[in-house]
Amino acid sequence: MGTRTREDYRSITGPEKAAILLMSLGEQQAAALFGQMDDEEIKEISQVMAGLGMVSSNIVERLFVEFAEQVSSTGSLVGSMDSTQRLLAKVLGEDRVEDIMEEIRGPAGRTMWDKLANVSEQVLANYLKNEYPQTVAVILGKISQAHAAKVLATLPENFAMEVVMRMLRMEAVNKEIEKDVERVLRTEFMSNLARTNRRDSHEMMAEIFNSLDRATESRFLSALEERNKDSAEKIRSLMFTFEDLNRLDPAGVQTLLRAVDKDKLTIALKGASEELRDLFFGNMSERAAKLMREDMQALGPIRLKDVEDSQTAMVQSAKDLADRGEIVLGGSSGDDQLVY
C-alpha cells in the first residue's frame, strides 16, 4: 500500500504546521527551538511529526510564505506584558499562563506563595494586620512554618491570637477562596510592594562604593563632592569601611575572628592602623597574637591591592554576620545592650 502525499493545505492543522516548519528548518535550528519548549509541547509536536507522512513541496512552500507574511505583516513587533499574556493564552491553559506571567513579573519565586517567602516579616505583618483574621490564616497556612512564625510574632498580639484560633479551626481551604486571596495579594500587595520597595539610592550607592577598590572609591567620592557635596557626605556616612571594624564589641571581634580566613586576616591587619591591630590582638590568646605578629613580619612587603582585597573580604564577612544577627556593626545601640 503506497504512502499518500498530503496535498490539501486547508486540511493541515496548527500542530502539523509547527511540525512541518520545524522539520524544514534543519536539525540545529529545530533543536534550538525544542530547547525553548517544555516536555508536553515537545511530546505533542514529536507525535505529530511521527504521523505526518509525505507532505508535498507545494504545502511546505505555502506554509513558509504564510509564516513570513504573518511575521512581517505588523512591520515591527512590540513586546509587552499584555501582548505576551494574550499570545500565551491562545496556546496554553489559563493556570499555566498565570504561572508564567507571575514568574516574569517577579519578584523571585515561582508562585505567589514562593514570592511571599522573599518578603520580610515586618513588611508582610504590616500589610496583614489590616486584613481579616481568616484571610491572614489562609495566607500563613500557605507559607513556610518558619516564616509564618516570624509574621505571627510581629503581628499585634490580640490580632495574632485571632489568626491562631482560625488556623486551628481551619479545614482544607476551598480552592476558590485560595484563588481570591492570591488575586488580592497579587493586585494589591505585590504591586504596591514593587512601587514602595525601591531602595534608597544613597544606600545603594554606598554599597556599590564599598565594593570598589580604594583608589577608585576615593576618586569617585572626590568627583561627587565637587558636584554634590550633600550626596557625597551621605554616601560616605552610609559606607562601612575596614577601619569601622574598630567599633565592634569584643564578642563581635571574636565572632569575626572565627569566621575569617587566617591568611586574609594576616594580610588585612598588616595594612591596618595600630588601634585596629590592637583590638584584634587583644581578643586573641597571647600565643595566637604572637604567632600572627610573626606571620605579618615574615610576609615582608605586600602589594597594596592584596591588602585592600583582604580588608574588603573581612568587611564583607562582618556584613554577612550582621545580616544573620551574629554581630552588631557600629557598637551596641540602646536596643542591643546586654543584660547580665
BAROVEX-492683 format. One line per field, with one value per residue (C-alpha): residue number from 1; residue in three letters; x, y, z. Coordinates in nm, 2 decimals. Example, Ala and Ser with C-alpha at 12.3 -4.5 7.8 and 13.67 -1.06 7.14 Angstrom:
# BAROVEX-492683
k: 1:2
r: ala:ser
u: 1.23:1.37
v: -0.45:-0.11
w: 0.78:0.71
//
This chain:
# BAROVEX-492683
k: 1:2:3:4:5:6:7:8:9:10:11:12:13:14:15:16:17:18:19:20:21:22:23:24:25:26:27:28:29:30:31:32:33:34:35:36:37:38:39:40:41:42:43:44:45:46:47:48:49:50:51:52:53:54:55:56:57:58:59:60:61:62:63:64:65:66:67:68:69:70:71:72:73:74:75:76:77:78:79:80:81:82:83:84:85:86:87:88:89:90:91:92:93:94:95:96:97:98:99:100:101:102:103:104:105:106:107:108:109:110:111:112:113:114:115:116:117:118:119:120:121:122:123:124:125:126:127:128:129:130:131:132:133:134:135:136:137:138:139:140:141:142:143:144:145:146:147:148:149:150:151:152:153:154:155:156:157:158:159:160:161:162:163:164:165:166:167:168:169:170:171:172:173:174:175:176:177:178:179:180:181:182:183:184:185:186:187:188:189:190:191:192:193:194:195:196:197:198:199:200:201:202:203:204:205:206:207:208:209:210:211:212:213:214:215:216:217:218:219:220:221:222:223:224:225:226:227:228:229:230:231:232:233:234:235:236:237:238:239:240:241:242:243:244:245:246:247:248:249:250:251:252:253:254:255:256:257:258:259:260:261:262:263:264:265:266:267:268:269:270:271:272:273:274:275:276:277:278:279:280:281:282:283:284:285:286:287:288:289:290:291:292:293:294:295:296:297:298:299:300:301:302:303:304:305:306:307:308:309:310:311:312:313:314:315:316:317:318:319:320:321:322:323:324:325:326:327:328:329:330:331:332:333:334:335:336:337:338:339:340
r: met:gly:thr:arg:thr:arg:glu:asp:tyr:arg:ser:ile:thr:gly:pro:glu:lys:ala:ala:ile:leu:leu:met:ser:leu:gly:glu:gln:gln:ala:ala:ala:leu:phe:gly:gln:met:asp:asp:glu:glu:ile:lys:glu:ile:ser:gln:val:met:ala:gly:leu:gly:met:val:ser:ser:asn:ile:val:glu:arg:leu:phe:val:glu:phe:ala:glu:gln:val:ser:ser:thr:gly:ser:leu:val:gly:ser:met:asp:ser:thr:gln:arg:leu:leu:ala:lys:val:leu:gly:glu:asp:arg:val:glu:asp:ile:met:glu:glu:ile:arg:gly:pro:ala:gly:arg:thr:met:trp:asp:lys:leu:ala:asn:val:ser:glu:gln:val:leu:ala:asn:tyr:leu:lys:asn:glu:tyr:pro:gln:thr:val:ala:val:ile:leu:gly:lys:ile:ser:gln:ala:his:ala:ala:lys:val:leu:ala:thr:leu:pro:glu:asn:phe:ala:met:glu:val:val:met:arg:met:leu:arg:met:glu:ala:val:asn:lys:glu:ile:glu:lys:asp:val:glu:arg:val:leu:arg:thr:glu:phe:met:ser:asn:leu:ala:arg:thr:asn:arg:arg:asp:ser:his:glu:met:met:ala:glu:ile:phe:asn:ser:leu:asp:arg:ala:thr:glu:ser:arg:phe:leu:ser:ala:leu:glu:glu:arg:asn:lys:asp:ser:ala:glu:lys:ile:arg:ser:leu:met:phe:thr:phe:glu:asp:leu:asn:arg:leu:asp:pro:ala:gly:val:gln:thr:leu:leu:arg:ala:val:asp:lys:asp:lys:leu:thr:ile:ala:leu:lys:gly:ala:ser:glu:glu:leu:arg:asp:leu:phe:phe:gly:asn:met:ser:glu:arg:ala:ala:lys:leu:met:arg:glu:asp:met:gln:ala:leu:gly:pro:ile:arg:leu:lys:asp:val:glu:asp:ser:gln:thr:ala:met:val:gln:ser:ala:lys:asp:leu:ala:asp:arg:gly:glu:ile:val:leu:gly:gly:ser:ser:gly:asp:asp:gln:leu:val:tyr
u: 0.00:0.16:0.20:-0.05:0.11:-0.06:-0.17:-0.46:-0.33:-0.67:-0.65:-0.32:-0.38:-0.18:0.04:0.11:0.22:0.45:0.59:0.64:0.82:1.05:1.14:1.21:1.45:1.72:1.84:2.04:1.76:1.49:1.70:1.73:1.35:1.29:1.51:1.25:0.96:0.85:0.82:0.45:0.49:0.79:0.59:0.29:0.49:0.70:0.38:0.25:0.59:0.58:0.24:0.29:0.36:0.46:0.39:0.41:0.66:0.36:0.23:0.58:0.63:0.28:0.34:0.67:0.51:0.22:0.46:0.68:0.37:0.24:0.57:0.63:0.27:0.30:0.61:0.76:0.70:0.61:0.65:0.47:0.32:-0.03:0.07:0.28:-0.02:-0.26:-0.02:0.03:-0.35:-0.40:-0.18:-0.17:-0.43:-0.52:-0.34:-0.01:-0.03:-0.09:0.21:0.44:0.33:0.38:0.74:0.81:0.67:0.88:0.99:1.18:0.97:0.76:0.42:0.26:0.34:0.71:0.72:0.59:0.90:1.11:0.91:1.04:0.81:0.78:0.66:0.42:0.29:0.23:0.01:-0.17:-0.27:-0.53:-0.68:-0.95:-0.80:-0.95:-0.76:-0.44:-0.50:-0.52:-0.20:0.00:-0.12:0.04:0.38:0.66:0.61:0.93:0.82:0.47:0.61:0.81:0.50:0.28:0.54:0.54:0.16:-0.03:-0.08:-0.47:-0.49:-0.23:-0.44:-0.75:-0.54:-0.42:-0.77:-0.88:-0.58:-0.67:-1.03:-0.94:-1.03:-0.90:-0.93:-1.17:-0.98:-1.18:-1.12:-0.75:-0.75:-0.93:-0.68:-0.40:-0.56:-0.59:-0.23:-0.11:-0.31:-0.28:0.01:0.27:0.21:0.23:0.54:0.71:0.64:0.74:1.03:1.27:1.58:1.72:1.96:2.23:2.22:2.26:2.55:2.72:2.72:2.85:3.13:3.21:3.28:3.52:3.90:4.01:4.17:3.86:3.63:3.83:3.83:3.45:3.38:3.61:3.44:3.10:3.20:3.26:2.93:2.70:2.86:2.55:2.52:2.89:2.86:2.55:2.71:3.03:2.83:2.65:2.96:3.11:3.49:3.76:3.86:3.49:3.56:3.72:3.36:3.29:3.25:3.48:3.22:3.18:3.56:3.58:3.29:3.46:3.79:3.63:3.47:3.77:4.04:4.36:4.58:4.34:4.33:4.72:4.74:4.44:4.59:4.94:4.78:4.56:4.60:4.78:4.45:4.26:4.55:4.55:4.17:4.21:4.52:4.35:4.08:4.31:4.50:4.85:5.01:4.78:4.86:5.23:5.22:5.02:5.26:5.54:5.35:5.29:5.66:5.75:5.53:5.76:5.63:5.28:5.11:4.85:4.59:4.63:4.59:4.28:4.13:4.18:4.03:3.73:3.68:3.68:3.43:3.20:3.23:3.13:2.83:2.72:2.75:2.55:2.28:2.25:2.23:2.55:2.73:2.62:2.80:2.87:2.88:2.59:2.29:2.02:1.84:2.15:2.26:2.33:2.16:2.38
v: 0.00:0.33:0.63:0.91:1.25:1.54:1.80:1.99:2.29:2.35:2.01:2.09:2.16:2.41:2.15:1.99:2.33:2.37:2.02:2.08:2.41:2.25:1.96:2.20:2.42:2.15:1.98:2.27:2.53:2.27:2.17:2.53:2.57:2.25:2.38:2.66:2.42:2.22:1.83:1.83:2.06:1.85:1.53:1.67:1.80:1.48:1.27:1.49:1.47:1.09:1.07:1.34:1.10:1.26:1.63:1.79:2.06:2.29:2.27:2.34:2.64:2.78:2.74:2.93:3.21:3.23:3.23:3.50:3.71:3.68:3.77:4.07:4.20:4.42:4.59:4.58:4.38:4.54:4.31:4.39:4.21:4.23:4.11:3.82:3.72:3.73:3.52:3.26:3.25:3.12:2.82:2.74:2.69:2.98:2.84:2.79:3.14:3.29:3.10:3.20:3.57:3.56:3.44:3.71:3.99:3.89:3.93:3.60:3.29:3.07:3.11:3.38:3.19:3.15:3.52:3.59:3.40:3.68:3.95:4.04:3.95:4.32:4.43:4.13:4.17:4.54:4.46:4.17:4.34:4.53:4.22:3.98:3.72:3.45:3.58:3.60:3.24:3.12:3.31:3.19:2.83:2.85:2.99:2.81:2.75:2.94:3.24:3.22:3.21:3.53:3.71:3.59:3.72:4.06:4.10:4.28:4.01:4.01:4.00:3.72:3.51:3.57:3.43:3.14:3.04:3.04:2.84:2.58:2.56:2.57:2.27:2.22:2.56:2.59:2.63:2.94:3.12:3.04:3.19:3.50:3.55:3.50:3.75:4.02:3.96:3.99:4.30:4.49:4.38:4.28:4.58:4.82:4.64:4.68:5.05:5.12:4.87:5.08:5.12:5.45:5.55:5.67:5.34:5.15:5.37:5.33:4.95:4.99:5.22:4.97:4.72:4.94:4.94:5.22:5.43:5.42:5.48:5.79:5.92:5.88:6.03:6.33:6.39:6.36:6.60:6.87:6.81:6.74:6.77:6.66:6.33:6.26:6.31:6.10:5.81:5.84:5.82:5.51:5.33:5.07:5.06:4.83:5.09:5.09:4.74:4.91:4.99:4.62:4.50:4.21:3.94:4.08:4.07:3.72:3.60:3.77:3.61:3.27:3.34:3.50:3.31:3.33:3.42:3.70:3.83:3.84:4.04:4.27:4.35:4.42:4.73:4.82:5.11:5.03:5.09:4.82:4.58:4.61:4.55:4.22:4.10:4.19:3.94:3.66:3.44:3.57:3.28:3.33:3.71:3.64:3.39:3.63:3.92:3.69:3.58:3.95:4.02:3.71:3.83:4.12:4.39:4.33:4.49:4.75:4.58:4.25:4.43:4.61:4.28:4.11:4.40:4.41:4.04:4.10:4.38:4.15:3.88:4.13:4.24:3.88:3.81:4.12:4.02:3.69:3.87:3.72:4.05:4.42:4.66:5.00:4.90:4.85:5.07:5.10:4.80:4.59:4.63:4.31:4.21:4.02
w: 0.00:-0.12:0.12:0.04:-0.02:0.16:-0.10:0.06:0.26:0.43:0.60:0.77:1.15:1.36:1.53:1.19:1.06:1.35:1.29:0.91:0.99:1.24:1.01:0.73:0.94:0.99:1.30:1.46:1.44:1.53:1.84:1.95:1.92:2.11:2.38:2.44:2.48:2.78:2.78:2.70:2.39:2.27:2.31:2.12:1.83:1.81:1.79:1.51:1.33:1.35:1.19:0.92:0.63:0.29:0.26:-0.09:-0.16:-0.25:0.11:0.25:0.03:0.10:0.48:0.46:0.26:0.51:0.81:0.66:0.59:0.94:1.09:0.87:0.85:1.15:1.02:1.37:1.69:2.03:2.32:2.64:2.94:2.78:2.44:2.59:2.80:2.51:2.29:2.57:2.63:2.27:2.32:2.69:2.97:3.19:3.50:3.31:3.16:3.50:3.65:3.36:3.38:3.76:3.72:3.45:3.67:3.97:4.25:4.29:4.33:4.10:4.27:4.48:4.79:4.69:4.64:4.99:5.12:4.99:5.18:5.52:5.82:5.92:5.57:5.55:5.90:5.84:5.54:5.70:6.02:5.82:5.67:5.81:6.05:5.83:5.52:5.73:5.85:5.48:5.39:5.69:5.62:5.27:5.36:5.54:5.91:6.00:5.80:5.94:6.29:6.24:6.09:6.38:6.63:6.46:6.44:6.73:7.00:7.01:6.63:6.62:6.86:6.64:6.35:6.55:6.65:6.29:6.18:6.44:6.32:5.95:5.74:5.38:5.22:4.93:4.60:4.50:4.84:4.79:4.44:4.57:4.84:4.58:4.35:4.62:4.72:4.36:4.27:4.60:4.80:4.54:4.31:4.60:4.72:4.38:4.39:4.75:4.78:4.58:4.79:4.90:4.62:4.86:5.05:4.72:4.60:4.94:4.89:4.53:4.65:4.93:4.66:4.46:4.53:4.75:4.47:4.25:4.56:4.66:4.30:4.27:4.61:4.54:4.20:4.36:4.63:4.37:4.20:4.50:4.85:5.03:4.84:4.88:5.26:5.28:5.09:5.30:5.62:5.50:5.38:5.62:5.59:5.72:5.99:6.11:6.25:6.55:6.66:6.71:7.07:7.20:7.13:6.77:6.72:6.84:6.62:6.32:6.40:6.39:6.05:5.86:5.68:5.88:5.58:5.48:5.84:5.85:5.53:5.62:5.96:5.81:5.64:5.94:6.19:6.52:6.70:6.49:6.52:6.90:6.90:6.72:6.90:7.23:7.15:7.07:7.31:7.38:7.18:6.88:6.88:6.90:6.61:6.40:6.46:6.35:6.04:5.95:5.99:5.77:5.49:5.40:5.17:5.03:4.73:4.84:4.63:4.82:5.15:5.02:4.88:5.22:5.41:5.18:5.23:5.61:5.58:5.37:5.63:5.90:5.70:5.64:6.01:6.09:5.84:6.02:6.36:6.48:6.54:6.57:6.34:6.49:6.85:7.09:7.05:7.32:7.17:7.18:7.54:7.72:8.04:8.29
//
